[in-house]
Amino acid sequence: MTNKKLLRLLKILMTIGFSLILLGAYLSFNEDIQEMGVTGILLSAGCIAVGMAMSLPTKMYLTFVFMTRENDKK
């Protein structure tokens, strides 16, 4: 896999992760989910947890790649 394809994949994963975090936050305040009780809490917390897991490692990797690129330019 080339570096450009890997970067594109990581950016897509990071976008999906942020979207899941936002979805989980929305579900936390949704009345229908609140009426579900513990199942609703688990659903919203699960979205947030999966979103965090998808977004954090990709941000760290992208930061290292961008730092390496900037050092190579100098």
PDB file of N, CA, C and O in Angstrom:
ATOM      1  N   MET A   1       0.854  -1.171   0.000  1.00  0.00           N
ATOM      2  CA  MET A   1       0.000   0.000   0.000  1.00  0.00           C
ATOM      3  C   MET A   1       0.900   1.233   0.000  1.00  0.00           C
ATOM      4  O   MET A   1       1.830   1.341   0.800  1.00  0.00           O
ATOM      5  N   THR A   2       0.610   2.150  -0.902  1.00  0.00           N
ATOM      6  CA  THR A   2       1.434   3.350  -0.985  1.00  0.00           C
ATOM      7  C   THR A   2       1.083   4.307   0.151  1.00  0.00           C
ATOM      8  O   THR A   2       0.064   4.168   0.826  1.00  0.00           O
ATOM      9  N   ASN A   3       1.953   5.262   0.328  1.00  0.00           N
ATOM     10  CA  ASN A   3       1.782   6.220   1.414  1.00  0.00           C
ATOM     11  C   ASN A   3       0.521   7.063   1.220  1.00  0.00           C
ATOM     12  O   ASN A   3      -0.176   7.366   2.188  1.00  0.00           O
ATOM     13  N   LYS A   4       0.224   7.445  -0.030  1.00  0.00           N
ATOM     14  CA  LYS A   4      -0.972   8.255  -0.296  1.00  0.00           C
ATOM     15  C   LYS A   4      -2.244   7.481   0.003  1.00  0.00           C
ATOM     16  O   LYS A   4      -3.196   8.029   0.557  1.00  0.00           O
ATOM     17  N   LYS A   5      -2.259   6.215  -0.361  1.00  0.00           N
ATOM     18  CA  LYS A   5      -3.449   5.400  -0.087  1.00  0.00           C
ATOM     19  C   LYS A   5      -3.638   5.196   1.413  1.00  0.00           C
ATOM     20  O   LYS A   5      -4.759   5.218   1.920  1.00  0.00           O
ATOM     21  N   LEU A   6      -2.521   4.998   2.114  1.00  0.00           N
ATOM     22  CA  LEU A   6      -2.599   4.824   3.557  1.00  0.00           C
ATOM     23  C   LEU A   6      -3.101   6.100   4.235  1.00  0.00           C
ATOM     24  O   LEU A   6      -3.920   6.034   5.152  1.00  0.00           O
ATOM     25  N   LEU A   7      -2.617   7.251   3.790  1.00  0.00           N
ATOM     26  CA  LEU A   7      -3.080   8.515   4.340  1.00  0.00           C
ATOM     27  C   LEU A   7      -4.561   8.727   4.072  1.00  0.00           C
ATOM     28  O   LEU A   7      -5.294   9.184   4.949  1.00  0.00           O
ATOM     29  N   ARG A   8      -5.000   8.400   2.874  1.00  0.00           N
ATOM     30  CA  ARG A   8      -6.424   8.539   2.543  1.00  0.00           C
ATOM     31  C   ARG A   8      -7.268   7.628   3.423  1.00  0.00           C
ATOM     32  O   ARG A   8      -8.314   8.045   3.919  1.00  0.00           O
ATOM     33  N   LEU A   9      -6.829   6.398   3.621  1.00  0.00           N
ATOM     34  CA  LEU A   9      -7.558   5.460   4.468  1.00  0.00           C
ATOM     35  C   LEU A   9      -7.629   5.961   5.905  1.00  0.00           C
ATOM     36  O   LEU A   9      -8.683   5.884   6.535  1.00  0.00           O
ATOM     37  N   LEU A  10      -6.522   6.472   6.426  1.00  0.00           N
ATOM     38  CA  LEU A  10      -6.508   6.985   7.793  1.00  0.00           C
ATOM     39  C   LEU A  10      -7.383   8.218   7.949  1.00  0.00           C
ATOM     40  O   LEU A  10      -8.037   8.388   8.977  1.00  0.00           O
ATOM     41  N   LYS A  11      -7.401   9.075   6.943  1.00  0.00           N
ATOM     42  CA  LYS A  11      -8.277  10.244   7.000  1.00  0.00           C
ATOM     43  C   LYS A  11      -9.743   9.827   6.981  1.00  0.00           C
ATOM     44  O   LYS A  11     -10.570  10.428   7.667  1.00  0.00           O
ATOM     45  N   ILE A  12     -10.065   8.811   6.204  1.00  0.00           N
ATOM     46  CA  ILE A  12     -11.443   8.305   6.165  1.00  0.00           C
ATOM     47  C   ILE A  12     -11.821   7.708   7.512  1.00  0.00           C
ATOM     48  O   ILE A  12     -12.916   7.955   8.017  1.00  0.00           O
ATOM     49  N   LEU A  13     -10.916   6.917   8.102  1.00  0.00           N
ATOM     50  CA  LEU A  13     -11.189   6.339   9.423  1.00  0.00           C
ATOM     51  C   LEU A  13     -11.368   7.424  10.474  1.00  0.00           C
ATOM     52  O   LEU A  13     -12.232   7.311  11.343  1.00  0.00           O
ATOM     53  N   MET A  14     -10.558   8.475  10.399  1.00  0.00           N
ATOM     54  CA  MET A  14     -10.667   9.556  11.364  1.00  0.00           C
ATOM     55  C   MET A  14     -12.001  10.288  11.194  1.00  0.00           C
ATOM     56  O   MET A  14     -12.627  10.662  12.186  1.00  0.00           O
ATOM     57  N   THR A  15     -12.435  10.491   9.968  1.00  0.00           N
ATOM     58  CA  THR A  15     -13.723  11.145   9.716  1.00  0.00           C
ATOM     59  C   THR A  15     -14.874  10.295  10.223  1.00  0.00           C
ATOM     60  O   THR A  15     -15.813  10.816  10.825  1.00  0.00           O
ATOM     61  N   ILE A  16     -14.812   9.005   9.986  1.00  0.00           N
ATOM     62  CA  ILE A  16     -15.853   8.106  10.491  1.00  0.00           C
ATOM     63  C   ILE A  16     -15.851   8.110  12.015  1.00  0.00           C
ATOM     64  O   ILE A  16     -16.913   8.099  12.639  1.00  0.00           O
ATOM     65  N   GLY A  17     -14.666   8.125  12.616  1.00  0.00           N
ATOM     66  CA  GLY A  17     -14.561   8.168  14.072  1.00  0.00           C
ATOM     67  C   GLY A  17     -15.199   9.414  14.656  1.00  0.00           C
ATOM     68  O   GLY A  17     -15.946   9.338  15.631  1.00  0.00           O
ATOM     69  N   PHE A  18     -14.903  10.569  14.056  1.00  0.00           N
ATOM     70  CA  PHE A  18     -15.515  11.809  14.538  1.00  0.00           C
ATOM     71  C   PHE A  18     -17.031  11.780  14.354  1.00  0.00           C
ATOM     72  O   PHE A  18     -17.781  12.266  15.200  1.00  0.00           O
ATOM     73  N   SER A  19     -17.466  11.206  13.240  1.00  0.00           N
ATOM     74  CA  SER A  19     -18.910  11.109  13.002  1.00  0.00           C
ATOM     75  C   SER A  19     -19.586  10.234  14.055  1.00  0.00           C
ATOM     76  O   SER A  19     -20.681  10.548  14.521  1.00  0.00           O
ATOM     77  N   LEU A  20     -18.932   9.139  14.425  1.00  0.00           N
ATOM     78  CA  LEU A  20     -19.497   8.272  15.457  1.00  0.00           C
ATOM     79  C   LEU A  20     -19.531   8.963  16.820  1.00  0.00           C
ATOM     80  O   LEU A  20     -20.465   8.766  17.596  1.00  0.00           O
ATOM     81  N   ILE A  21     -18.515   9.767  17.107  1.00  0.00           N
ATOM     82  CA  ILE A  21     -18.511  10.525  18.366  1.00  0.00           C
ATOM     83  C   ILE A  21     -19.685  11.502  18.384  1.00  0.00           C
ATOM     84  O   ILE A  21     -20.398  11.609  19.381  1.00  0.00           O
ATOM     85  N   LEU A  22     -19.876  12.204  17.284  1.00  0.00           N
ATOM     86  CA  LEU A  22     -20.998  13.142  17.201  1.00  0.00           C
ATOM     87  C   LEU A  22     -22.336  12.421  17.287  1.00  0.00           C
ATOM     88  O   LEU A  22     -23.263  12.907  17.935  1.00  0.00           O
ATOM     89  N   LEU A  23     -22.444  11.263  16.635  1.00  0.00           N
ATOM     90  CA  LEU A  23     -23.676  10.474  16.704  1.00  0.00           C
ATOM     91  C   LEU A  23     -23.950  10.030  18.134  1.00  0.00           C
ATOM     92  O   LEU A  23     -25.088  10.090  18.598  1.00  0.00           O
ATOM     93  N   GLY A  24     -22.918   9.587  18.828  1.00  0.00           N
ATOM     94  CA  GLY A  24     -23.086   9.160  20.213  1.00  0.00           C
ATOM     95  C   GLY A  24     -23.519  10.300  21.111  1.00  0.00           C
ATOM     96  O   GLY A  24     -24.341  10.114  22.008  1.00  0.00           O
ATOM     97  N   ALA A  25     -22.960  11.496  20.870  1.00  0.00           N
ATOM     98  CA  ALA A  25     -23.361  12.663  21.660  1.00  0.00           C
ATOM     99  C   ALA A  25     -24.811  13.032  21.369  1.00  0.00           C
ATOM    100  O   ALA A  25     -25.562  13.391  22.277  1.00  0.00           O
ATOM    101  N   TYR A  26     -25.198  12.943  20.108  1.00  0.00           N
ATOM    102  CA  TYR A  26     -26.598  13.220  19.748  1.00  0.00           C
ATOM    103  C   TYR A  26     -27.530  12.203  20.393  1.00  0.00           C
ATOM    104  O   TYR A  26     -28.583  12.560  20.922  1.00  0.00           O
ATOM    105  N   LEU A  27     -27.139  10.942  20.346  1.00  0.00           N
ATOM    106  CA  LEU A  27     -27.991   9.900  20.920  1.00  0.00           C
ATOM    107  C   LEU A  27     -28.120  10.042  22.435  1.00  0.00           C
ATOM    108  O   LEU A  27     -29.130   9.644  23.015  1.00  0.00           O
ATOM    109  N   SER A  28     -27.106  10.605  23.071  1.00  0.00           N
ATOM    110  CA  SER A  28     -27.163  10.776  24.523  1.00  0.00           C
ATOM    111  C   SER A  28     -28.303  11.695  24.941  1.00  0.00           C
ATOM    112  O   SER A  28     -28.875  11.528  26.018  1.00  0.00           O
ATOM    113  N   PHE A  29     -28.632  12.662  24.093  1.00  0.00           N
ATOM    114  CA  PHE A  29     -29.663  13.637  24.431  1.00  0.00           C
ATOM    115  C   PHE A  29     -30.982  13.387  23.703  1.00  0.00           C
ATOM    116  O   PHE A  29     -31.928  14.158  23.866  1.00  0.00           O
ATOM    117  N   ASN A  30     -31.058  12.344  22.920  1.00  0.00           N
ATOM    118  CA  ASN A  30     -32.275  12.010  22.194  1.00  0.00           C
ATOM    119  C   ASN A  30     -33.272  11.370  23.166  1.00  0.00           C
ATOM    120  O   ASN A  30     -32.918  10.466  23.923  1.00  0.00           O
ATOM    121  N   GLU A  31     -34.506  11.843  23.137  1.00  0.00           N
ATOM    122  CA  GLU A  31     -35.524  11.348  24.073  1.00  0.00           C
ATOM    123  C   GLU A  31     -35.859   9.876  23.839  1.00  0.00           C
ATOM    124  O   GLU A  31     -36.103   9.136  24.792  1.00  0.00           O
ATOM    125  N   ASP A  32     -35.872   9.452  22.588  1.00  0.00           N
ATOM    126  CA  ASP A  32     -36.182   8.043  22.299  1.00  0.00           C
ATOM    127  C   ASP A  32     -35.125   7.116  22.890  1.00  0.00           C
ATOM    128  O   ASP A  32     -35.447   6.058  23.430  1.00  0.00           O
ATOM    129  N   ILE A  33     -33.878   7.518  22.784  1.00  0.00           N
ATOM    130  CA  ILE A  33     -32.784   6.708  23.330  1.00  0.00           C
ATOM    131  C   ILE A  33     -32.841   6.719  24.853  1.00  0.00           C
ATOM    132  O   ILE A  33     -32.577   5.699  25.489  1.00  0.00           O
ATOM    133  N   GLN A  34     -33.182   7.858  25.440  1.00  0.00           N
ATOM    134  CA  GLN A  34     -33.281   7.946  26.891  1.00  0.00           C
ATOM    135  C   GLN A  34     -34.389   7.046  27.417  1.00  0.00           C
ATOM    136  O   GLN A  34     -34.270   6.492  28.509  1.00  0.00           O
ATOM    137  N   GLU A  35     -35.464   6.896  26.653  1.00  0.00           N
ATOM    138  CA  GLU A  35     -36.558   6.023  27.065  1.00  0.00           C
ATOM    139  C   GLU A  35     -36.175   4.544  27.013  1.00  0.00           C
ATOM    140  O   GLU A  35     -36.809   3.710  27.659  1.00  0.00           O
ATOM    141  N   MET A  36     -35.137   4.224  26.241  1.00  0.00           N
ATOM    142  CA  MET A  36     -34.687   2.833  26.146  1.00  0.00           C
ATOM    143  C   MET A  36     -33.973   2.384  27.416  1.00  0.00           C
ATOM    144  O   MET A  36     -33.795   1.186  27.638  1.00  0.00           O
ATOM    145  N   GLY A  37     -33.563   3.339  28.250  1.00  0.00           N
ATOM    146  CA  GLY A  37     -32.910   2.996  29.505  1.00  0.00           C
ATOM    147  C   GLY A  37     -31.453   2.617  29.318  1.00  0.00           C
ATOM    148  O   GLY A  37     -30.698   3.302  28.628  1.00  0.00           O
ATOM    149  N   VAL A  38     -31.075   1.516  29.944  1.00  0.00           N
ATOM    150  CA  VAL A  38     -29.672   1.081  29.922  1.00  0.00           C
ATOM    151  C   VAL A  38     -29.225   0.729  28.508  1.00  0.00           C
ATOM    152  O   VAL A  38     -28.077   0.980  28.142  1.00  0.00           O
ATOM    153  N   THR A  39     -30.108   0.159  27.721  1.00  0.00           N
ATOM    154  CA  THR A  39     -29.758  -0.187  26.337  1.00  0.00           C
ATOM    155  C   THR A  39     -29.417   1.061  25.539  1.00  0.00           C
ATOM    156  O   THR A  39     -28.477   1.050  24.745  1.00  0.00           O
ATOM    157  N   GLY A  40     -30.161   2.122  25.739  1.00  0.00           N
ATOM    158  CA  GLY A  40     -29.876   3.380  25.056  1.00  0.00           C
ATOM    159  C   GLY A  40     -28.558   3.977  25.482  1.00  0.00           C
ATOM    160  O   GLY A  40     -27.810   4.515  24.664  1.00  0.00           O
ATOM    161  N   ILE A  41     -28.274   3.879  26.778  1.00  0.00           N
ATOM    162  CA  ILE A  41     -26.990   4.385  27.280  1.00  0.00           C
ATOM    163  C   ILE A  41     -25.843   3.593  26.672  1.00  0.00           C
ATOM    164  O   ILE A  41     -24.836   4.167  26.258  1.00  0.00           O
ATOM    165  N   LEU A  42     -25.996   2.286  26.618  1.00  0.00           N
ATOM    166  CA  LEU A  42     -24.947   1.447  26.023  1.00  0.00           C
ATOM    167  C   LEU A  42     -24.772   1.752  24.537  1.00  0.00           C
ATOM    168  O   LEU A  42     -23.650   1.747  24.033  1.00  0.00           O
ATOM    169  N   LEU A  43     -25.857   2.014  23.845  1.00  0.00           N
ATOM    170  CA  LEU A  43     -25.786   2.325  22.415  1.00  0.00           C
ATOM    171  C   LEU A  43     -25.028   3.631  22.182  1.00  0.00           C
ATOM    172  O   LEU A  43     -24.133   3.685  21.338  1.00  0.00           O
ATOM    173  N   SER A  44     -25.377   4.673  22.920  1.00  0.00           N
ATOM    174  CA  SER A  44     -24.698   5.953  22.728  1.00  0.00           C
ATOM    175  C   SER A  44     -23.241   5.883  23.196  1.00  0.00           C
ATOM    176  O   SER A  44     -22.354   6.433  22.542  1.00  0.00           O
ATOM    177  N   ALA A  45     -22.993   5.214  24.315  1.00  0.00           N
ATOM    178  CA  ALA A  45     -21.609   5.076  24.802  1.00  0.00           C
ATOM    179  C   ALA A  45     -20.778   4.224  23.846  1.00  0.00           C
ATOM    180  O   ALA A  45     -19.590   4.485  23.654  1.00  0.00           O
ATOM    181  N   GLY A  46     -21.389   3.220  23.254  1.00  0.00           N
ATOM    182  CA  GLY A  46     -20.677   2.384  22.290  1.00  0.00           C
ATOM    183  C   GLY A  46     -20.260   3.165  21.059  1.00  0.00           C
ATOM    184  O   GLY A  46     -19.152   2.996  20.550  1.00  0.00           O
ATOM    185  N   CYS A  47     -21.162   4.029  20.580  1.00  0.00           N
ATOM    186  CA  CYS A  47     -20.805   4.865  19.429  1.00  0.00           C
ATOM    187  C   CYS A  47     -19.637   5.780  19.758  1.00  0.00           C
ATOM    188  O   CYS A  47     -18.717   5.940  18.956  1.00  0.00           O
ATOM    189  N   ILE A  48     -19.681   6.372  20.932  1.00  0.00           N
ATOM    190  CA  ILE A  48     -18.594   7.271  21.330  1.00  0.00           C
ATOM    191  C   ILE A  48     -17.287   6.493  21.489  1.00  0.00           C
ATOM    192  O   ILE A  48     -16.234   6.957  21.052  1.00  0.00           O
ATOM    193  N   ALA A  49     -17.349   5.325  22.106  1.00  0.00           N
ATOM    194  CA  ALA A  49     -16.132   4.534  22.336  1.00  0.00           C
ATOM    195  C   ALA A  49     -15.505   4.073  21.026  1.00  0.00           C
ATOM    196  O   ALA A  49     -14.289   4.163  20.857  1.00  0.00           O
ATOM    197  N   VAL A  50     -16.316   3.584  20.107  1.00  0.00           N
ATOM    198  CA  VAL A  50     -15.786   3.130  18.814  1.00  0.00           C
ATOM    199  C   VAL A  50     -15.232   4.319  18.035  1.00  0.00           C
ATOM    200  O   VAL A  50     -14.192   4.211  17.386  1.00  0.00           O
ATOM    201  N   GLY A  51     -15.921   5.443  18.100  1.00  0.00           N
ATOM    202  CA  GLY A  51     -15.434   6.643  17.416  1.00  0.00           C
ATOM    203  C   GLY A  51     -14.102   7.110  17.954  1.00  0.00           C
ATOM    204  O   GLY A  51     -13.220   7.499  17.190  1.00  0.00           O
ATOM    205  N   MET A  52     -13.950   7.073  19.286  1.00  0.00           N
ATOM    206  CA  MET A  52     -12.671   7.467  19.890  1.00  0.00           C
ATOM    207  C   MET A  52     -11.572   6.492  19.485  1.00  0.00           C
ATOM    208  O   MET A  52     -10.453   6.900  19.175  1.00  0.00           O
ATOM    209  N   ALA A  53     -11.895   5.215  19.490  1.00  0.00           N
ATOM    210  CA  ALA A  53     -10.895   4.204  19.127  1.00  0.00           C
ATOM    211  C   ALA A  53     -10.462   4.355  17.677  1.00  0.00           C
ATOM    212  O   ALA A  53      -9.307   4.092  17.342  1.00  0.00           O
ATOM    213  N   MET A  54     -11.380   4.776  16.817  1.00  0.00           N
ATOM    214  CA  MET A  54     -11.030   4.929  15.405  1.00  0.00           C
ATOM    215  C   MET A  54     -10.284   6.227  15.136  1.00  0.00           C
ATOM    216  O   MET A  54      -9.458   6.283  14.225  1.00  0.00           O
ATOM    217  N   SER A  55     -10.554   7.257  15.902  1.00  0.00           N
ATOM    218  CA  SER A  55      -9.967   8.552  15.568  1.00  0.00           C
ATOM    219  C   SER A  55      -8.608   8.803  16.218  1.00  0.00           C
ATOM    220  O   SER A  55      -7.762   9.452  15.604  1.00  0.00           O
ATOM    221  N   LEU A  56      -8.370   8.323  17.412  1.00  0.00           N
ATOM    222  CA  LEU A  56      -7.121   8.664  18.109  1.00  0.00           C
ATOM    223  C   LEU A  56      -5.857   8.102  17.464  1.00  0.00           C
ATOM    224  O   LEU A  56      -4.920   8.870  17.244  1.00  0.00           O
ATOM    225  N   PRO A  57      -5.775   6.821  17.151  1.00  0.00           N
ATOM    226  CA  PRO A  57      -4.528   6.327  16.543  1.00  0.00           C
ATOM    227  C   PRO A  57      -4.239   6.955  15.185  1.00  0.00           C
ATOM    228  O   PRO A  57      -3.078   7.181  14.844  1.00  0.00           O
ATOM    229  N   THR A  58      -5.270   7.236  14.416  1.00  0.00           N
ATOM    230  CA  THR A  58      -5.031   7.823  13.102  1.00  0.00           C
ATOM    231  C   THR A  58      -4.519   9.241  13.235  1.00  0.00           C
ATOM    232  O   THR A  58      -3.677   9.660  12.441  1.00  0.00           O
ATOM    233  N   LYS A  59      -5.003  10.002  14.219  1.00  0.00           N
ATOM    234  CA  LYS A  59      -4.494  11.360  14.414  1.00  0.00           C
ATOM    235  C   LYS A  59      -3.028  11.329  14.803  1.00  0.00           C
ATOM    236  O   LYS A  59      -2.243  12.148  14.326  1.00  0.00           O
ATOM    237  N   MET A  60      -2.650  10.400  15.657  1.00  0.00           N
ATOM    238  CA  MET A  60      -1.250  10.307  16.055  1.00  0.00           C
ATOM    239  C   MET A  60      -0.374   9.953  14.854  1.00  0.00           C
ATOM    240  O   MET A  60       0.688  10.547  14.666  1.00  0.00           O
ATOM    241  N   TYR A  61      -0.806   9.001  14.050  1.00  0.00           N
ATOM    242  CA  TYR A  61      -0.025   8.611  12.881  1.00  0.00           C
ATOM    243  C   TYR A  61       0.091   9.765  11.892  1.00  0.00           C
ATOM    244  O   TYR A  61       1.174  10.034  11.373  1.00  0.00           O
ATOM    245  N   LEU A  62      -1.014  10.441  11.632  1.00  0.00           N
ATOM    246  CA  LEU A  62      -0.972  11.554  10.696  1.00  0.00           C
ATOM    247  C   LEU A  62      -0.071  12.679  11.207  1.00  0.00           C
ATOM    248  O   LEU A  62       0.610  13.331  10.415  1.00  0.00           O
ATOM    249  N   THR A  63      -0.061  12.913  12.513  1.00  0.00           N
ATOM    250  CA  THR A  63       0.824  13.924  13.078  1.00  0.00           C
ATOM    251  C   THR A  63       2.280  13.558  12.832  1.00  0.00           C
ATOM    252  O   THR A  63       3.076  14.417  12.454  1.00  0.00           O
ATOM    253  N   PHE A  64       2.637  12.300  13.041  1.00  0.00           N
ATOM    254  CA  PHE A  64       4.013  11.862  12.782  1.00  0.00           C
ATOM    255  C   PHE A  64       4.373  11.983  11.306  1.00  0.00           C
ATOM    256  O   PHE A  64       5.489  12.381  10.972  1.00  0.00           O
ATOM    257  N   VAL A  65       3.445  11.647  10.424  1.00  0.00           N
ATOM    258  CA  VAL A  65       3.722  11.749   8.989  1.00  0.00           C
ATOM    259  C   VAL A  65       3.929  13.202   8.594  1.00  0.00           C
ATOM    260  O   VAL A  65       4.862  13.513   7.854  1.00  0.00           O
ATOM    261  N   PHE A  66       3.075  14.094   9.075  1.00  0.00           N
ATOM    262  CA  PHE A  66       3.216  15.500   8.725  1.00  0.00           C
ATOM    263  C   PHE A  66       4.484  16.106   9.315  1.00  0.00           C
ATOM    264  O   PHE A  66       5.113  16.954   8.683  1.00  0.00           O
ATOM    265  N   MET A  67       4.868  15.681  10.524  1.00  0.00           N
ATOM    266  CA  MET A  67       6.115  16.162  11.115  1.00  0.00           C
ATOM    267  C   MET A  67       7.312  15.690  10.300  1.00  0.00           C
ATOM    268  O   MET A  67       8.268  16.439  10.103  1.00  0.00           O
ATOM    269  N   THR A  68       7.259  14.453   9.827  1.00  0.00           N
ATOM    270  CA  THR A  68       8.344  13.917   9.008  1.00  0.00           C
ATOM    271  C   THR A  68       8.439  14.671   7.695  1.00  0.00           C
ATOM    272  O   THR A  68       9.539  14.986   7.239  1.00  0.00           O
ATOM    273  N   ARG A  69       7.306  14.963   7.084  1.00  0.00           N
ATOM    274  CA  ARG A  69       7.318  15.733   5.832  1.00  0.00           C
ATOM    275  C   ARG A  69       7.932  17.121   6.032  1.00  0.00           C
ATOM    276  O   ARG A  69       8.725  17.578   5.209  1.00  0.00           O
ATOM    277  N   GLU A  70       7.563  17.785   7.123  1.00  0.00           N
ATOM    278  CA  GLU A  70       8.092  19.115   7.368  1.00  0.00           C
ATOM    279  C   GLU A  70       9.595  19.068   7.623  1.00  0.00           C
ATOM    280  O   GLU A  70      10.321  19.955   7.173  1.00  0.00           O
ATOM    281  N   ASN A  71      10.069  18.062   8.329  1.00  0.00           N
ATOM    282  CA  ASN A  71      11.508  17.924   8.574  1.00  0.00           C
ATOM    283  C   ASN A  71      12.257  17.631   7.282  1.00  0.00           C
ATOM    284  O   ASN A  71      13.386  18.085   7.101  1.00  0.00           O
ATOM    285  N   ASP A  72      11.628  16.867   6.374  1.00  0.00           N
ATOM    286  CA  ASP A  72      12.269  16.577   5.091  1.00  0.00           C
ATOM    287  C   ASP A  72      12.383  17.814   4.209  1.00  0.00           C
ATOM    288  O   ASP A  72      13.325  17.941   3.426  1.00  0.00           O
ATOM    289  N   LYS A  73      11.416  18.730   4.337  1.00  0.00           N
ATOM    290  CA  LYS A  73      11.458  19.958   3.544  1.00  0.00           C
ATOM    291  C   LYS A  73      12.582  20.870   3.992  1.00  0.00           C
ATOM    292  O   LYS A  73      13.140  21.614   3.186  1.00  0.00           O
ATOM    293  N   LYS A  74      12.920  20.818   5.279  1.00  0.00           N
ATOM    294  CA  LYS A  74      13.994  21.673   5.812  1.00  0.00           C
ATOM    295  C   LYS A  74      15.310  21.071   5.523  1.00  0.00           C
ATOM    296  O   LYS A  74      16.340  21.636   5.888  1.00  0.00           O
TER     297      LYS A  74
END
